[in-house]
Amino acid sequence: MAAASAAPGGLFCRQLLFSLLVLILFCDACQKISLQVPSHLQAETLVGKVSVKECLRSASLIRSSDPDFRVLEDGSVYTTHDLVLSPPGKSFSIFLSDSQQQEQREMEIVLEARGKKVLRKRHTKNAALKRSKRRWAPIPCSLMENSLGPFPQHVQQVQSDAAQNYTIFYSISGPGVDKEPFNLFFINKDTGDIFCTRSIDREQYQEFPLYAYATTADGYAPEYPLPLLFKVEDDNDNAPYFENKVTIFTVPENCRTGTSVGKVTAIDLDEPDTLHTRLKYKILQQIPDHPKHFSIHPDTGVITTTSLLLDREKCDTYQLIMEVRDMGGQHFGLFNTGTITISLEDENDNSPYFTENSYFAEVEENRIDVEILRMKVHDLDLPNTAHSKAVYTILQGNENGNFKISTDPNTNEGVLCVVKPLNYEAIRQVTLQIGVVNEAQFSKAPNSQPPSMCTTTVTVKVKDSDEGPECQPPVKVIQSKDGLPAGQELLGYKAMDPETRSSEGLRYKKLGDEDNWFEINENTGDLKTVKVLDRESKFVKNDQYNVSVVATDAGGRSCTGTLVVLLEDNNDHPPQVDKDVTICQHAQDFAVLSPMDADGPENGPPFQFLLDNSASKHWTLGSKDGKTAILRAKQHMDYNYYNVPITIKDRHGLAAKHVLSVRVCDCTTPSDCRMSSQVRDRDVKLPNVILGKWAILAMVLGSALLLCALFTCFCVVTKRTVKKCIPDDVAQQNLIVSNTEGPGEEVMEANIRLPTQTSNVCDTSMSVGTLGGQGVKTQQSFEMVKGGGGHQTLDSVKGAGQGVMEAGRYTYTDWHSFTQPRLGEESIRGHTLIKN
């Protein structure tokens, strides 16, 4: 992977760096540590890495006892110049100390020069083969990332103790051998040396878990498989880069020092928590570069402000050229740069001001809803925002409300309009003081005072014009007596010409007079009654009658006024009362009388109630509260209608006599009043009832019965010719009518009357020969029999003394007279059934 690098030594140094083997022989991090290294070391070569934090966690100072080596914060040991190690090697110490807790530690480092070993092949002896129970001793091993060879590069050697007695063959398996990436490692089957065939990228493969095997020639394994872990040591081959290609931050103008602007982040693909990924941030340049307004925390990347002079109106955008460098920011670390854009948010820190110190405008009198002036303002804040939009106010000179000022949303200008007409004769010039502010509240900068409102003066000149008459006031009130007769004059409405301040030359006409009470004098505007004024008229509201008048000058200009005639009440209406009264004796034995008086309250109650002498024997009448009275019977009254004469007077004695129609009824409410049968016979009006289903069924059955009876009668009395003679015994029939809906009674001789009516039934020669030439008459009487009571016949209904009648005499009238009373009784019985 390509990356910028500042480490000296060049390509040759990197080749030695990646051929290093790090061997840690002791578990205690602060004891002796042995490292096998090549005998030839170039300058700035990574010798190895020790665990500084495990030896002294709070170490703040790290130094080497040998000037040939330097130690970084993460424990990486580098050479300072070219070295040649002679056997047996070289040793030095690393001193760790904590300045706060006063603790010190010492780590001894031993460098052993690596040489070649001669491995001998062992032959099998006669001793019996036996599997070793102890495991092989794995030697920790690491590989340098991006090693430049030469390849194949020796990595490690594995040996089995069984090789002292037997011929052992070695093999390996796992990732990098028979798994991806294939053929990265191989082993010399005779010596156990493991080799690497090419360079490795740690960002792709961090470690390789392998297994080593020791077998004899015949395939027997005297040892268990040996796990090997090859870790890839990181090489600082990736330069950090900013996470976002384009980064934009915003901050309010005039903000305080130390305000956080934003945080930049960078990414480094090297091994985390190492010096290779320890990043430092720095601002290389600010555009524009003067003065300096921003700083960045080197570790967190947080950008803050360092000045109070951030003014959007001077500069609204800044660019910062940023650098991020690994290796803790050391000069040989890899780095990258990026650009950060910072935009300043607008604050309302500039007040609007008028472009002119004073303004002048003209307007004709009596003009309304007309624009007379536009005023411009300047504001340095951001346009088309609440920080620059103007709000205009009329501070002085508009006490009468003639003017209104608003803001044009498109141009931000102040628009001055006349909304109430100006009168040249009253005032000829108006001076207005107008102020302007922003929609948003002013945001003052630190250590500054808010400015005062900007104001200007507007002089408005009123121009004279030839105007029409004025109707002032718009509504005029005159008083008149109630009942004023026709032909009387009243003072009318007067208009005025504003030019002459008089009413000369004006003509008047009525616009509104609902009941046509008046006529108007065309020249003076005075009114004359044509009807009697009546306060109780439906056209009078709240004792007022309105007349609309229009006044016109010679030029045709006009104005309109209203004349209100206020009528003084006259006591000309006596009290009135509802004459139909119902007393329900089941609920209460009295009735409440509530009279009304069309006159005003001063001519109305309290009322005086008087009972006529003829009614005082049976009734009492007493005032309740001056507005109502109680009518009560002295003794129990029969259910009937009674006429009760009374007299009612108002407070001034104006009286009226009334005859009350009092209905005494057996009810609980007047709407449910029921009278006795005698009263109902005398009263042609029946109470309103609602028929139920059983009553309707009874009426239908009764009607059907009536139709059957009429049809039978029609067949008997109207048939003149019969084709054959009917014997007397066959013609004897009975019609029995029952007024009950129960089962019919058995027909017995006791309640059967044979017909006595006679009629000619046969008139032919055969009949004469048979009956002796005499006509046979059969008398038949229709009998209505009541169950359990007396009976009546149709003959009895027609009356005695009429004798025997022919069949044609029993007409519809006879039947109607006979059946109607009985059907009435059925109907009444049905009504009673519904109410009960």
ZIFENBEL-V222733 format. One record per backbone hydrogen bond with DSSP energy under -1.0 kcal/mol. CO is the residue of the C=O (numbers start at 0). NH is the residue of the N-H. If there is no record, write none. Layout:
# ZIFENBEL-V222733
co=[CO | CO]
nh=[NH | NH]
This chain:
# ZIFENBEL-V222733
co=[8 | 9 | 10 | 11 | 12 | 13 | 27 | 32 | 34 | 36 | 38 | 40 | 44 | 47 | 49 | 51 | 55 | 60 | 62 | 65 | 67 | 69 | 71 | 74 | 75 | 76 | 77 | 78 | 82 | 85 | 89 | 91 | 92 | 93 | 94 | 95 | 96 | 96 | 97 | 102 | 104 | 106 | 107 | 108 | 109 | 110 | 111 | 140 | 142 | 152 | 155 | 159 | 160 | 161 | 161 | 164 | 168 | 170 | 172 | 173 | 173 | 173 | 175 | 175 | 176 | 178 | 183 | 185 | 187 | 188 | 191 | 192 | 193 | 193 | 194 | 195 | 199 | 200 | 200 | 205 | 207 | 209 | 210 | 211 | 212 | 214 | 215 | 219 | 221 | 225 | 227 | 229 | 230 | 232 | 234 | 240 | 246 | 248 | 250 | 255 | 258 | 261 | 264 | 266 | 273 | 274 | 277 | 279 | 281 | 284 | 286 | 292 | 294 | 296 | 297 | 300 | 301 | 302 | 302 | 303 | 304 | 309 | 310 | 310 | 315 | 317 | 318 | 319 | 320 | 320 | 321 | 322 | 323 | 324 | 325 | 326 | 329 | 331 | 333 | 335 | 337 | 339 | 340 | 341 | 342 | 344 | 346 | 347 | 352 | 356 | 358 | 360 | 362 | 363 | 369 | 372 | 374 | 375 | 377 | 384 | 384 | 385 | 388 | 390 | 392 | 395 | 397 | 401 | 401 | 403 | 405 | 407 | 412 | 413 | 414 | 415 | 415 | 416 | 417 | 417 | 421 | 422 | 427 | 429 | 431 | 432 | 432 | 433 | 434 | 436 | 444 | 453 | 455 | 456 | 457 | 458 | 459 | 460 | 462 | 469 | 473 | 475 | 477 | 479 | 480 | 483 | 487 | 489 | 495 | 496 | 501 | 502 | 506 | 508 | 511 | 512 | 516 | 518 | 520 | 521 | 525 | 526 | 527 | 528 | 532 | 533 | 536 | 540 | 542 | 543 | 544 | 546 | 547 | 547 | 548 | 549 | 550 | 551 | 552 | 556 | 558 | 560 | 561 | 562 | 563 | 564 | 565 | 567 | 569 | 575 | 578 | 580 | 582 | 583 | 590 | 592 | 595 | 599 | 600 | 603 | 607 | 609 | 611 | 611 | 614 | 617 | 619 | 621 | 625 | 627 | 628 | 629 | 630 | 631 | 639 | 641 | 643 | 644 | 645 | 646 | 647 | 648 | 649 | 653 | 655 | 657 | 659 | 660 | 661 | 662 | 664 | 664 | 666 | 668 | 669 | 673 | 675 | 676 | 677 | 678 | 691 | 692 | 693 | 694 | 695 | 696 | 697 | 698 | 699 | 700 | 701 | 702 | 703 | 704 | 705 | 706 | 707 | 708 | 709 | 710 | 711 | 712 | 713 | 726 | 748 | 763 | 764 | 765 | 766 | 767 | 781 | 783 | 785 | 789 | 791 | 792 | 793 | 794 | 805 | 806 | 808 | 810 | 811 | 812 | 813 | 814 | 815 | 818 | 819 | 820 | 821 | 822 | 823 | 824 | 825 | 826 | 827 | 828 | 829 | 830 | 831]
nh=[12 | 13 | 14 | 15 | 16 | 17 | 30 | 109 | 111 | 113 | 84 | 82 | 78 | 76 | 51 | 55 | 58 | 96 | 94 | 68 | 79 | 77 | 74 | 49 | 71 | 46 | 69 | 43 | 40 | 88 | 110 | 108 | 64 | 106 | 62 | 104 | 59 | 60 | 101 | 97 | 95 | 93 | 32 | 91 | 34 | 89 | 36 | 230 | 232 | 195 | 193 | 162 | 163 | 164 | 165 | 124 | 214 | 212 | 210 | 176 | 177 | 178 | 183 | 184 | 182 | 175 | 196 | 194 | 191 | 169 | 157 | 187 | 154 | 155 | 185 | 152 | 145 | 203 | 204 | 231 | 229 | 227 | 172 | 225 | 170 | 168 | 218 | 215 | 131 | 211 | 209 | 207 | 142 | 144 | 236 | 266 | 340 | 342 | 344 | 258 | 304 | 302 | 242 | 240 | 276 | 326 | 327 | 324 | 322 | 320 | 318 | 305 | 303 | 300 | 280 | 263 | 296 | 260 | 261 | 294 | 257 | 253 | 313 | 314 | 343 | 341 | 286 | 339 | 283 | 284 | 337 | 281 | 335 | 279 | 328 | 329 | 332 | 5 | 325 | 323 | 321 | 319 | 248 | 317 | 250 | 252 | 348 | 442 | 377 | 456 | 458 | 460 | 462 | 366 | 417 | 415 | 413 | 354 | 352 | 387 | 388 | 439 | 438 | 436 | 434 | 432 | 400 | 418 | 419 | 416 | 414 | 411 | 407 | 374 | 405 | 371 | 372 | 403 | 368 | 369 | 365 | 426 | 461 | 459 | 457 | 394 | 395 | 455 | 392 | 390 | 447 | 435 | 433 | 358 | 431 | 360 | 429 | 362 | 364 | 495 | 561 | 563 | 565 | 567 | 483 | 532 | 528 | 526 | 469 | 500 | 496 | 505 | 551 | 549 | 547 | 515 | 529 | 527 | 524 | 507 | 520 | 489 | 518 | 486 | 482 | 536 | 539 | 543 | 566 | 540 | 564 | 562 | 510 | 511 | 560 | 508 | 558 | 506 | 555 | 552 | 550 | 548 | 475 | 546 | 477 | 544 | 479 | 481 | 571 | 595 | 660 | 662 | 664 | 587 | 630 | 628 | 575 | 602 | 603 | 650 | 648 | 646 | 614 | 615 | 618 | 633 | 631 | 629 | 606 | 623 | 592 | 621 | 590 | 619 | 663 | 661 | 659 | 611 | 657 | 609 | 655 | 607 | 652 | 649 | 647 | 645 | 643 | 580 | 641 | 582 | 584 | 666 | 585 | 671 | 672 | 665 | 679 | 680 | 681 | 682 | 695 | 696 | 697 | 698 | 699 | 700 | 701 | 702 | 703 | 704 | 705 | 706 | 707 | 708 | 709 | 710 | 711 | 712 | 713 | 714 | 715 | 716 | 717 | 730 | 751 | 767 | 768 | 769 | 770 | 772 | 793 | 791 | 788 | 785 | 783 | 796 | 797 | 798 | 808 | 809 | 810 | 814 | 815 | 816 | 817 | 818 | 819 | 822 | 823 | 824 | 825 | 826 | 827 | 828 | 829 | 830 | 831 | 832 | 833 | 834 | 835]
